Amino acid sequence: MDKMTIRAFEKMQKREHLLRVLRDQMGLSRITREAFREESLKVIERYQLSDDEQRAYDRYSAIQQQRKRK
């Protein structure tokens, strides 16, 4: 994996972790549904993949799919 792909994976992992934390907080009634929506939009926007990162991730996914087919 190249640096761009690794960076893409790190961003996606961080985004998923923060969204999971927010869902858990909403489930425990620590934050309201409205606060959840606002915070989740901020997280998604902050950890959105750049074009280069998205391209690197797509290329990595395509390679992995080809390996599974063989």
TIVO-2410 file (N, C-alpha, C; in nm, 3 decimals):
# residues 70
REC num residu      c1      c2      c3 atome chaine
REC   1      M   0.084  -0.118   0.000     N      A
REC   1      M   0.000   0.000   0.000    CA      A
REC   1      M   0.088   0.124   0.000     C      A
REC   2      D   0.047   0.223  -0.073     N      A
REC   2      D   0.123   0.347  -0.075    CA      A
REC   2      D   0.073   0.442   0.035     C      A
REC   3      K   0.142   0.553   0.051     N      A
REC   3      K   0.110   0.647   0.158    CA      A
REC   3      K  -0.030   0.704   0.146     C      A
REC   4      M  -0.073   0.731   0.023     N      A
REC   4      M  -0.205   0.790   0.002    CA      A
REC   4      M  -0.316   0.693   0.044     C      A
REC   5      T  -0.297   0.566   0.013     N      A
REC   5      T  -0.397   0.465   0.051    CA      A
REC   5      T  -0.402   0.449   0.202     C      A
REC   6      I  -0.287   0.449   0.265     N      A
REC   6      I  -0.281   0.438   0.411    CA      A
REC   6      I  -0.350   0.557   0.475     C      A
REC   7      R  -0.326   0.677   0.423     N      A
REC   7      R  -0.391   0.797   0.476    CA      A
REC   7      R  -0.542   0.788   0.460     C      A
REC   8      A  -0.587   0.735   0.347     N      A
REC   8      A  -0.731   0.719   0.323    CA      A
REC   8      A  -0.792   0.623   0.426     C      A
REC   9      F  -0.724   0.511   0.451     N      A
REC   9      F  -0.774   0.415   0.549    CA      A
REC   9      F  -0.777   0.477   0.688     C      A
REC  10      E  -0.675   0.552   0.724     N      A
REC  10      E  -0.671   0.615   0.856    CA      A
REC  10      E  -0.787   0.713   0.873     C      A
REC  11      K  -0.813   0.792   0.770     N      A
REC  11      K  -0.923   0.888   0.777    CA      A
REC  11      K  -1.057   0.816   0.791     C      A
REC  12      M  -1.075   0.709   0.713     N      A
REC  12      M  -1.202   0.636   0.720    CA      A
REC  12      M  -1.220   0.569   0.855     C      A
REC  13      Q  -1.113   0.515   0.911     N      A
REC  13      Q  -1.122   0.453   1.044    CA      A
REC  13      Q  -1.156   0.555   1.151     C      A
REC  14      K  -1.092   0.671   1.143     N      A
REC  14      K  -1.118   0.776   1.241    CA      A
REC  14      K  -1.262   0.825   1.231     C      A
REC  15      R  -1.310   0.842   1.107     N      A
REC  15      R  -1.447   0.886   1.084    CA      A
REC  15      R  -1.546   0.784   1.141     C      A
REC  16      E  -1.526   0.657   1.111     N      A
REC  16      E  -1.616   0.553   1.161    CA      A
REC  16      E  -1.614   0.546   1.313     C      A
REC  17      H  -1.497   0.562   1.373     N      A
REC  17      H  -1.488   0.559   1.519    CA      A
REC  17      H  -1.566   0.674   1.581     C      A
REC  18      L  -1.546   0.795   1.529     N      A
REC  18      L  -1.615   0.911   1.585    CA      A
REC  18      L  -1.766   0.901   1.565     C      A
REC  19      L  -1.810   0.849   1.451     N      A
REC  19      L  -1.954   0.832   1.429    CA      A
REC  19      L  -2.011   0.726   1.524     C      A
REC  20      R  -1.935   0.621   1.549     N      A
REC  20      R  -1.980   0.517   1.643    CA      A
REC  20      R  -1.993   0.576   1.784     C      A
REC  21      V  -1.897   0.659   1.823     N      A
REC  21      V  -1.903   0.723   1.955    CA      A
REC  21      V  -2.027   0.811   1.964     C      A
REC  22      L  -2.054   0.888   1.860     N      A
REC  22      L  -2.173   0.974   1.861    CA      A
REC  22      L  -2.301   0.892   1.869     C      A
REC  23      R  -2.307   0.781   1.794     N      A
REC  23      R  -2.427   0.695   1.800    CA      A
REC  23      R  -2.446   0.637   1.940     C      A
REC  24      D  -2.337   0.597   2.002     N      A
REC  24      D  -2.345   0.543   2.138    CA      A
REC  24      D  -2.393   0.650   2.235     C      A
REC  25      Q  -2.343   0.772   2.221     N      A
REC  25      Q  -2.385   0.880   2.309    CA      A
REC  25      Q  -2.533   0.911   2.291     C      A
REC  26      M  -2.580   0.908   2.166     N      A
REC  26      M  -2.722   0.932   2.141    CA      A
REC  26      M  -2.804   0.817   2.200     C      A
REC  27      G  -2.755   0.694   2.185     N      A
REC  27      G  -2.826   0.579   2.239    CA      A
REC  27      G  -2.837   0.583   2.390     C      A
REC  28      L  -2.739   0.641   2.455     N      A
REC  28      L  -2.741   0.653   2.601    CA      A
REC  28      L  -2.807   0.783   2.647     C      A
REC  29      S  -2.864   0.858   2.554     N      A
REC  29      S  -2.934   0.985   2.580    CA      A
REC  29      S  -2.841   1.091   2.637     C      A
REC  30      R  -2.715   1.087   2.601     N      A
REC  30      R  -2.621   1.191   2.645    CA      A
REC  30      R  -2.628   1.312   2.553     C      A
REC  31      I  -2.665   1.288   2.426     N      A
REC  31      I  -2.683   1.399   2.333    CA      A
REC  31      I  -2.818   1.380   2.264     C      A
REC  32      T  -2.874   1.489   2.217     N      A
REC  32      T  -3.003   1.483   2.148    CA      A
REC  32      T  -2.983   1.441   2.003     C      A
REC  33      R  -3.093   1.406   1.940     N      A
REC  33      R  -3.088   1.366   1.800    CA      A
REC  33      R  -3.037   1.482   1.713     C      A
REC  34      E  -3.079   1.602   1.747     N      A
REC  34      E  -3.035   1.720   1.672    CA      A
REC  34      E  -2.884   1.741   1.686     C      A
REC  35      A  -2.833   1.728   1.808     N      A
REC  35      A  -2.689   1.742   1.830    CA      A
REC  35      A  -2.613   1.632   1.757     C      A
REC  36      F  -2.670   1.512   1.754     N      A
REC  36      F  -2.608   1.401   1.681    CA      A
REC  36      F  -2.596   1.436   1.533     C      A
REC  37      R  -2.702   1.489   1.475     N      A
REC  37      R  -2.699   1.525   1.332    CA      A
REC  37      R  -2.592   1.630   1.304     C      A
REC  38      E  -2.588   1.732   1.388     N      A
REC  38      E  -2.491   1.839   1.367    CA      A
REC  38      E  -2.347   1.788   1.379     C      A
REC  39      E  -2.322   1.713   1.484     N      A
REC  39      E  -2.187   1.662   1.507    CA      A
REC  39      E  -2.145   1.560   1.402     C      A
REC  40      S  -2.238   1.476   1.360     N      A
REC  40      S  -2.203   1.376   1.258    CA      A
REC  40      S  -2.172   1.444   1.125     C      A
REC  41      L  -2.243   1.550   1.091     N      A
REC  41      L  -2.212   1.624   0.969    CA      A
REC  41      L  -2.073   1.686   0.977     C      A
REC  42      K  -2.037   1.738   1.094     N      A
REC  42      K  -1.903   1.795   1.112    CA      A
REC  42      K  -1.795   1.688   1.094     C      A
REC  43      V  -1.819   1.571   1.153     N      A
REC  43      V  -1.722   1.461   1.143    CA      A
REC  43      V  -1.707   1.417   0.998     C      A
REC  44      I  -1.819   1.398   0.931     N      A
REC  44      I  -1.815   1.353   0.791    CA      A
REC  44      I  -1.743   1.455   0.704     C      A
REC  45      E  -1.771   1.583   0.727     N      A
REC  45      E  -1.705   1.688   0.647    CA      A
REC  45      E  -1.556   1.695   0.677     C      A
REC  46      R  -1.520   1.682   0.804     N      A
REC  46      R  -1.379   1.695   0.842    CA      A
REC  46      R  -1.295   1.579   0.790     C      A
REC  47      Y  -1.349   1.459   0.790     N      A
REC  47      Y  -1.273   1.341   0.750    CA      A
REC  47      Y  -1.311   1.291   0.611     C      A
REC  48      Q  -1.359   1.381   0.527     N      A
REC  48      Q  -1.391   1.346   0.389    CA      A
REC  48      Q  -1.261   1.323   0.313     C      A
REC  49      L  -1.259   1.220   0.228     N      A
REC  49      L  -1.139   1.188   0.152    CA      A
REC  49      L  -1.117   1.291   0.042     C      A
REC  50      S  -0.991   1.326   0.021     N      A
REC  50      S  -0.957   1.413  -0.092    CA      A
REC  50      S  -0.969   1.332  -0.220     C      A
REC  51      D  -0.963   1.397  -0.334     N      A
REC  51      D  -0.974   1.327  -0.462    CA      A
REC  51      D  -0.863   1.224  -0.477     C      A
REC  52      D  -0.741   1.260  -0.441     N      A
REC  52      D  -0.628   1.167  -0.452    CA      A
REC  52      D  -0.645   1.047  -0.359     C      A
REC  53      E  -0.692   1.073  -0.238     N      A
REC  53      E  -0.714   0.964  -0.143    CA      A
REC  53      E  -0.825   0.872  -0.192     C      A
REC  54      Q  -0.931   0.930  -0.246     N      A
REC  54      Q  -1.041   0.849  -0.298    CA      A
REC  54      Q  -0.995   0.763  -0.415     C      A
REC  55      R  -0.916   0.821  -0.502     N      A
REC  55      R  -0.862   0.746  -0.616    CA      A
REC  55      R  -0.774   0.631  -0.570     C      A
REC  56      A  -0.689   0.658  -0.471     N      A
REC  56      A  -0.600   0.554  -0.418    CA      A
REC  56      A  -0.681   0.443  -0.353     C      A
REC  57      Y  -0.785   0.479  -0.279     N      A
REC  57      Y  -0.869   0.378  -0.216    CA      A
REC  57      Y  -0.944   0.295  -0.320     C      A
REC  58      D  -0.997   0.360  -0.423     N      A
REC  58      D  -1.068   0.288  -0.529    CA      A
REC  58      D  -0.975   0.191  -0.601     C      A
REC  59      R  -0.853   0.236  -0.628     N      A
REC  59      R  -0.755   0.150  -0.694    CA      A
REC  59      R  -0.722   0.029  -0.606     C      A
REC  60      Y  -0.704   0.052  -0.477     N      A
REC  60      Y  -0.676  -0.057  -0.384    CA      A
REC  60      Y  -0.793  -0.155  -0.379     C      A
REC  61      S  -0.915  -0.103  -0.375     N      A
REC  61      S  -1.034  -0.190  -0.372    CA      A
REC  61      S  -1.045  -0.275  -0.498     C      A
REC  62      A  -1.016  -0.215  -0.613     N      A
REC  62      A  -1.022  -0.289  -0.739    CA      A
REC  62      A  -0.920  -0.402  -0.741     C      A
REC  63      I  -0.801  -0.374  -0.692     N      A
REC  63      I  -0.696  -0.477  -0.686    CA      A
REC  63      I  -0.740  -0.591  -0.594     C      A
REC  64      Q  -0.798  -0.557  -0.480     N      A
REC  64      Q  -0.843  -0.660  -0.386    CA      A
REC  64      Q  -0.955  -0.745  -0.446     C      A
REC  65      Q  -1.046  -0.682  -0.520     N      A
REC  65      Q  -1.154  -0.757  -0.585    CA      A
REC  65      Q  -1.098  -0.854  -0.689     C      A
REC  66      Q  -0.998  -0.810  -0.763     N      A
REC  66      Q  -0.937  -0.897  -0.864    CA      A
REC  66      Q  -0.870  -1.017  -0.797     C      A
REC  67      R  -0.808  -0.995  -0.683     N      A
REC  67      R  -0.741  -1.105  -0.612    CA      A
REC  67      R  -0.843  -1.206  -0.560     C      A
REC  68      K  -0.959  -1.159  -0.517     N      A
REC  68      K  -1.062  -1.249  -0.466    CA      A
REC  68      K  -1.121  -1.335  -0.576     C      A
REC  69      R  -1.130  -1.281  -0.697     N      A
REC  69      R  -1.191  -1.354  -0.808    CA      A
REC  69      R  -1.105  -1.469  -0.856     C      A
REC  70      K  -0.975  -1.461  -0.837     N      A
REC  70      K  -0.884  -1.565  -0.889    CA      A
REC  70      K  -0.890  -1.691  -0.809     C      A
***
